[in-house]
Amino acid sequence: MLLAVLLLAGCEQLGIEDPAKAAANKEAEGKAIGSACRHAMRAIEDCYLLNPKAQKAAVFAGWREMDEYMRENKLEGVAPVVPRPGAAKPADDVETEPKGASREASRPAASR
């Protein structure tokens, strides 16, 4: 019996994950993601969209905790560097027209 207990105690060294520890790690990671999103002034929906594999309940808990902390201490968030997905226009859609040119002059005569 003692030998079996000693062998099972070394399972972590063999790379076998403990399900309770894995769940705790996912929970902590979700809270960290949520609080980082709140500090970056992101909406909770953006946070979910940017982190689809994170647990939504943990992300929300972290976001809410950071929101309370920031309100209590009157802290301002930092502007996000990564734009919201779908908000940026592709470079092909941007019109390049000289400064002095007007849109009216660039249209064909039939559409005026």
Residue pairs with C-beta under 8 A, 6 or more apart in sequence:
11 18
12 18
26 54
26 55
26 58
27 55
27 58
28 58
29 54
29 58
30 54
30 55
30 56
30 57
30 58
30 59
30 61
30 62
31 58
31 59
31 61
31 62
31 65
32 62
33 47
33 51
33 54
33 58
33 59
33 62
34 44
34 47
34 58
34 59
34 60
34 61
34 62
34 63
34 64
34 65
34 66
35 62
35 63
35 65
35 66
36 62
36 66
37 44
37 46
37 47
37 50
37 51
37 59
37 62
37 63
38 47
38 62
38 63
38 64
38 66
38 67
38 70
38 77
39 66
39 70
39 77
39 78
40 77
40 78
40 79
40 80
41 77
41 78
41 79
41 80
42 50
42 80
44 59
44 60
44 63
46 84
47 59
47 63
48 54
48 56
48 59
49 84
49 85
50 82
50 85
51 59
69 75
70 76
70 77
97 103
97 106
104 112
